[in-house]
Amino acid sequence: MRLNPATACVSLAAGTLLALSGTTAHAAPTHAAPTHDDAAATATALYVATNGNDGNPGTLAAPLRTIQRAVDLAEPGTVIEVRGGTYAPSTNIQLLENGTSSQPITLRNHNGERVIIDGENMPYTPGAVGSTIPRTERGAIHIEGDHWRLSGLEIIHGPYGVFGLDANNNVFDRLVTRDNYESGFHLQGASSNNQIINLDSHGNRDPRKNGESADGLAIKEGSGSGNVVRGARLWNNSDDGLDYWMFQSPILTESSLAWGNGFNRWNLPDYTGDGNGFKLGGNGVAANHTVRNSIAWDNAVGGFIDNNNPGRHRIENSTAWRNPGAGFNFSRSTSTLVNNLAVANGNNVSLGSTSTGSGNSWNTGGSWSFVSTDPGTITGPRAADGSIPSSTFLRPSNGASVGARF
């Protein structure tokens, strides 16, 4: 079990909306092993607060100071409750232990309080141009464990935001991964049955690769069945909104949004960001992905693209608008596109000789207008349950049942 009581920052970073009052700095002692008080605290819940102390038992009245200390003490069934504030450890938080299917380990914000994990003090923030980040140091939160539940955390300025490797049966719910020095959320290796729900991932960039690989959400270079992405919003990232590069197993993506990706907002030299909304793999590796009820708009290049993944994708009830490249590019796969809407893209659709479609706007023909072209509602605050609010954004004026609905 890894013990690493990193230093937490008491004061909040600029722009943080929530702070703990009356915080007092305490030294964080190093422990060789848990005490009997530690063991008692792990029975049901452990509390962490910026004014805590790692010598405390981890109760609500006497919380721990560092998230890593709580993680190291956690057992199957433990709920780690993190009080509001900014935590700025000098090394990444590593989730290496496993929960079980009946007793997952939970790491969440307490009672809706705003919790920020700031990785700016970690190595490789950013790495030098052309450098490689050691795998164990990737992610302000680095997870190799199974049966975890992460909820309500905001992860910023890390060497990746969340990095998962060989991670299975986890739920990532209502996370914000923003302004990291690589992809906001990255999952790879033998990873299966993970649920990424209501993720907001934006402003991520990678100066060490000139913008080439920092996506909002990346599930890459691995395999594993049962992975689901639902309710993600991915915007203003240096490379793509979503990228499934060389992942060999099907992924279900639904009710998600990608916009504004691929622009050089950081003045990175020799910029190489790709700028697609939804990129479904690549490099000739076949996997049969499904995308439903999703929207890509105003990306630097394309909306939805197979990217030379020769699989049998199914794309249904999705919308591409104002992407200067192709709205739907499935020219190098054998895909089926049903009830999709493409308007005002450089090229609305490219299916090649093997992909087919029915009920799409290009099958119906004619001109298309919308009830609303204002994305303010779906890009604004989420609903109380974390979902994307309902909106008439990009709904056809004629009421046709094509494209996405939110």
C-alpha positions in Angstrom: 0.0 0.0 0.0 1.5 3.3 -1.1 1.9 6.0 1.6 2.4 9.5 0.4 1.0 12.3 2.5 1.4 15.1 0.0 1.1 18.7 1.0 -2.3 20.3 0.6 -2.9 24.0 -0.2 -5.0 25.7 2.4 -5.9 28.8 0.3 -8.0 28.4 -2.8 -6.7 29.0 -6.3 -7.8 32.1 -8.1 -11.3 31.7 -9.4 -12.4 29.2 -6.8 -15.9 29.8 -5.5 -15.7 28.0 -2.2 -13.3 28.2 0.7 -13.1 26.8 4.1 -13.0 29.5 6.8 -10.8 29.3 9.9 -8.3 26.9 8.4 -5.1 26.3 10.3 -1.9 24.9 8.9 -0.6 21.7 10.4 2.4 19.6 9.8 1.6 16.4 8.0 3.6 13.6 9.8 4.8 10.5 8.0 3.3 7.2 9.3 5.0 3.9 8.8 1.8 2.0 9.3 -1.9 2.8 10.3 -2.6 3.0 14.0 -5.6 1.5 15.8 -7.4 4.8 15.4 -6.7 4.8 11.7 -8.2 1.3 11.4 -11.3 2.4 13.3 -11.8 5.3 11.0 -11.8 3.2 7.9 -14.8 1.2 9.0 -17.4 3.4 7.1 -16.0 6.8 6.2 -12.8 8.9 6.2 -13.0 12.7 6.0 -10.3 15.0 4.5 -10.1 18.7 4.9 -7.6 21.4 4.2 -7.4 22.2 7.9 -7.0 18.6 8.9 -4.0 16.6 10.1 -2.8 13.2 8.8 -2.3 12.2 12.5 -6.1 12.5 13.0 -8.4 9.6 12.9 -10.2 10.9 9.8 -13.6 11.6 11.4 -15.8 14.6 10.5 -14.6 16.4 13.7 -11.0 15.4 13.2 -10.3 15.0 9.5 -7.2 14.0 7.7 -5.3 16.6 5.7 -4.3 14.8 2.5 -6.4 12.7 0.1 -3.5 10.3 -0.4 -3.5 9.5 3.3 -7.2 8.6 3.2 -6.6 6.6 0.0 -3.9 4.6 1.7 -6.1 3.8 4.6 -9.1 2.9 2.5 -10.5 -0.7 2.4 -13.4 -2.1 0.4 -16.5 -0.2 1.3 -14.7 2.9 2.6 -16.2 6.3 1.6 -13.7 9.1 1.4 -15.4 12.4 2.0 -13.4 15.4 0.9 -14.3 18.8 2.3 -14.3 21.8 0.1 -11.1 23.6 -0.8 -8.1 23.3 -3.0 -5.6 20.4 -2.5 -2.2 20.9 -4.2 0.0 17.8 -3.6 3.5 17.7 -5.0 3.1 14.1 -6.3 0.0 12.6 -7.9 -2.7 10.8 -6.0 -2.5 7.1 -6.7 -5.5 4.8 -6.4 -3.8 1.3 -6.5 -6.0 -0.8 -4.2 -9.2 -2.6 -5.2 -12.7 -2.4 -3.9 -15.1 -5.2 -4.7 -18.4 -5.3 -6.7 -20.4 -5.2 -3.4 -18.1 -2.8 -1.6 -16.5 -0.3 -3.9 -14.2 2.4 -2.6 -15.7 5.9 -3.0 -13.8 9.1 -3.3 -16.2 12.1 -3.5 -16.8 15.7 -2.5 -18.6 16.1 0.7 -22.2 17.3 0.6 -21.8 19.2 -2.7 -18.8 21.2 -1.6 -16.4 22.4 -4.3 -13.2 20.3 -4.2 -10.3 21.2 -6.5 -7.3 18.9 -6.9 -4.5 21.2 -8.4 -1.6 19.3 -9.9 0.5 22.4 -10.7 3.2 21.3 -8.1 3.6 17.9 -9.7 6.4 17.0 -12.2 5.7 17.5 -15.9 3.4 20.5 -15.5 4.4 21.0 -18.2 7.0 18.6 -19.5 9.7 19.8 -21.8 9.0 19.7 -25.5 9.5 16.2 -26.7 9.7 14.7 -23.3 7.9 11.6 -22.0 6.0 11.4 -18.8 6.8 8.3 -16.8 3.6 6.2 -16.7 3.3 6.2 -12.9 3.4 10.0 -12.9 0.6 10.5 -15.4 -2.5 12.0 -14.0 -3.1 14.3 -11.0 -5.3 11.3 -10.1 -3.7 8.1 -11.3 -5.9 5.0 -11.0 -4.9 1.4 -11.5 -7.5 0.0 -9.1 -10.8 -1.7 -9.7 -14.2 -1.0 -8.2 -13.8 2.7 -7.4 -16.4 5.4 -7.5 -15.1 9.0 -8.1 -17.6 11.8 -7.9 -17.8 15.6 -7.7 -14.1 16.4 -8.0 -12.5 19.1 -10.1 -9.0 18.2 -11.4 -6.8 20.9 -12.8 -3.2 21.6 -13.9 -2.1 18.0 -13.8 0.2 15.9 -16.0 -3.1 14.5 -17.4 -6.1 15.2 -15.2 -7.3 11.6 -14.5 -5.1 8.8 -15.9 -6.4 5.2 -15.7 -4.3 2.1 -16.5 -5.7 -1.4 -16.5 -8.6 -0.1 -14.5 -11.9 -2.0 -14.4 -15.4 -1.7 -13.0 -15.1 1.9 -12.0 -17.6 4.8 -12.1 -16.5 8.3 -12.7 -19.4 10.7 -12.1 -19.7 14.5 -12.4 -15.9 15.1 -12.7 -14.4 18.3 -14.1 -11.0 17.9 -15.7 -9.8 21.3 -17.0 -6.6 23.1 -17.9 -4.4 20.1 -17.6 -1.0 19.6 -19.4 -2.3 16.5 -21.3 -5.7 15.0 -21.8 -8.3 15.8 -19.2 -9.4 12.2 -18.8 -7.3 9.3 -20.2 -8.0 5.6 -19.9 -5.8 2.9 -21.5 -4.6 -0.7 -21.2 -6.8 -3.6 -20.2 -9.7 -1.6 -19.0 -13.3 -2.8 -19.0 -16.7 -1.9 -17.6 -15.9 1.6 -16.7 -18.7 4.3 -16.7 -17.7 7.9 -17.4 -20.8 9.9 -16.6 -21.5 13.6 -16.9 -17.8 14.6 -17.4 -16.9 18.2 -18.2 -13.4 18.3 -19.8 -12.0 21.5 -21.3 -9.0 23.7 -21.9 -6.6 20.8 -21.8 -3.4 21.2 -23.8 0.1 19.5 -24.1 3.0 22.0 -24.7 5.4 19.1 -24.8 3.7 17.8 -28.0 2.7 21.1 -29.4 -1.0 20.4 -28.9 -1.0 17.0 -30.7 -2.4 14.7 -28.0 -4.4 16.6 -25.3 -8.0 15.5 -25.7 -11.0 16.2 -23.5 -11.5 12.4 -23.2 -9.2 9.8 -24.5 -9.7 6.0 -24.3 -6.6 4.7 -26.1 -4.2 1.9 -26.8 -6.0 -1.0 -25.0 -9.0 -3.2 -24.9 -11.9 -4.1 -22.7 -15.6 -4.5 -23.1 -18.4 -2.6 -21.4 -17.0 0.9 -21.3 -19.6 3.6 -21.5 -19.4 7.4 -21.9 -22.6 9.3 -21.2 -23.4 13.0 -20.8 -19.8 14.2 -21.5 -19.1 17.8 -22.5 -15.7 18.2 -24.2 -14.6 21.6 -25.4 -11.7 23.9 -26.2 -9.1 21.1 -25.9 -5.9 21.4 -28.0 -6.4 18.1 -30.0 -9.8 16.4 -30.1 -12.9 16.4 -28.0 -13.0 12.6 -27.8 -10.4 10.2 -29.1 -10.5 6.4 -29.1 -7.1 5.9 -30.8 -6.2 2.2 -31.2 -8.7 1.0 -28.5 -9.6 -2.5 -29.7 -13.0 -3.0 -28.1 -16.4 -1.4 -28.6 -17.3 1.7 -26.6 -20.8 3.2 -26.2 -21.0 7.0 -26.4 -24.3 8.8 -25.9 -25.8 12.1 -25.1 -22.4 13.9 -25.3 -21.2 17.2 -26.8 -17.9 18.3 -28.4 -17.2 21.9 -29.6 -14.3 24.3 -30.1 -11.6 21.7 -30.1 -8.3 22.0 -32.0 -7.7 25.7 -31.9 -4.4 27.1 -30.6 -5.7 29.1 -27.7 -2.3 29.0 -25.9 0.0 30.2 -28.7 1.9 26.9 -28.7 4.7 26.9 -31.3 4.5 24.5 -34.3 0.9 23.7 -33.4 -0.3 20.2 -34.4 -3.7 19.8 -32.7 -6.2 17.8 -34.9 -9.5 19.4 -34.1 -12.2 16.8 -34.3 -15.2 16.5 -32.1 -15.5 12.7 -31.9 -12.6 10.6 -33.2 -13.4 6.9 -33.1 -10.0 5.2 -33.2 -7.4 5.0 -35.9 -4.2 3.5 -37.3 -6.1 0.6 -38.9 -7.2 -1.0 -35.5 -10.7 -2.3 -35.8 -13.3 -1.8 -33.1 -17.1 -1.3 -33.5 -18.1 1.8 -31.6 -21.6 3.2 -31.2 -22.4 6.9 -30.9 -26.0 8.1 -30.1 -27.7 11.4 -29.5 -24.5 13.5 -29.6 -23.5 16.9 -31.1 -20.3 18.2 -32.6 -20.0 21.8 -33.6 -17.5 24.6 -34.3 -14.5 22.3 -34.1 -11.4 23.3 -36.0 -11.7 20.4 -38.5 -14.4 17.7 -38.3 -17.4 16.5 -36.4 -17.5 12.7 -36.2 -14.7 10.6 -37.9 -13.7 7.0 -38.1 -10.0 8.1 -38.5 -9.1 4.9 -40.3 -10.7 2.6 -37.7 -12.1 0.0 -40.2 -14.7 -1.3 -37.8 -18.5 -1.4 -38.1 -19.6 1.7 -36.2 -23.1 2.7 -35.6 -23.9 6.4 -35.5 -27.5 7.4 -34.8 -29.5 10.5 -34.0 -26.4 12.8 -33.9 -25.8 16.3 -35.2 -22.8 17.9 -36.9 -22.9 21.7 -37.4 -20.4 24.3 -38.7 -17.3 22.1 -38.7 -15.1 23.2 -41.6 -14.2 19.7 -42.5 -16.6 16.8 -42.7 -19.6 16.6 -40.5 -19.6 12.8 -40.7 -16.5 11.1 -42.2 -16.8 7.3 -42.2 -15.0 6.7 -45.5 -12.6 4.1 -44.2 -14.9 1.9 -42.2 -18.1 -0.2 -42.8 -20.4 1.8 -40.7 -24.2 2.4 -40.5 -25.5 5.9 -40.0 -29.1 6.4 -39.1 -31.2 9.6 -38.5 -28.3 11.9 -38.3 -28.3 15.7 -39.2 -25.4 17.5 -40.9 -25.7 21.2 -41.7 -23.2 24.0 -42.7 -20.1 21.8 -42.5 -17.4 22.0 -45.1 -18.5 18.6 -46.3 -21.6 17.3 -44.6 -20.9 13.6 -45.1 -18.2 11.3 -46.5 -19.2 7.6 -46.4 -16.8 6.1 -49.0 -17.9 2.9 -50.7 -18.7 0.7 -47.7 -20.6 2.7 -45.1 -24.3 3.1 -45.5 -27.1 5.2 -44.0 -30.8 5.8 -43.9 -33.1 8.5 -42.6 -30.2 11.0 -42.4 -30.6 14.7 -43.5 -28.5 14.0 -46.6 -30.8 11.1 -47.5 -33.9 13.3 -47.1 -32.3 16.3 -48.9 -33.6 19.8 -48.9 -32.6 22.7 -46.7 -32.5 22.7 -43.0 -33.0 25.3 -40.3 -33.1 25.1 -36.5 -35.4 26.1 -33.7 -32.3 27.6 -32.0 -28.6 28.1 -32.7 -27.9 29.3 -29.2 -26.0 26.6 -27.2 -26.1 28.6 -24.0 -28.4 26.2 -22.1 -26.6 23.0 -22.9 -23.2 24.6 -22.3 -24.2 26.3 -19.1 -24.7 24.9 -15.6 -25.7 21.3 -15.4 -29.0 20.1 -13.9 -29.1 19.1 -10.2 -28.6 15.5 -11.1 -25.5 16.3 -13.2 -27.2 15.9 -16.5 -27.1 18.2 -19.5 -30.2 20.5 -19.4 -32.9 20.2 -22.0 -32.7 22.7 -24.9 -34.0 23.3 -28.4 -30.4 23.8 -29.7 -30.0 22.5 -33.2 -33.5 20.9 -33.3 -34.9 21.0 -36.9 -37.5 23.7 -37.4 -39.7 21.3 -39.4 -39.9 18.9 -36.4 -38.1 16.1 -38.3 -36.8 13.3 -36.0 -33.2 13.6 -37.1 -30.3 14.6 -35.1 -29.8 14.8 -31.4 -32.2 15.9 -28.7 -31.4 17.4 -25.3 
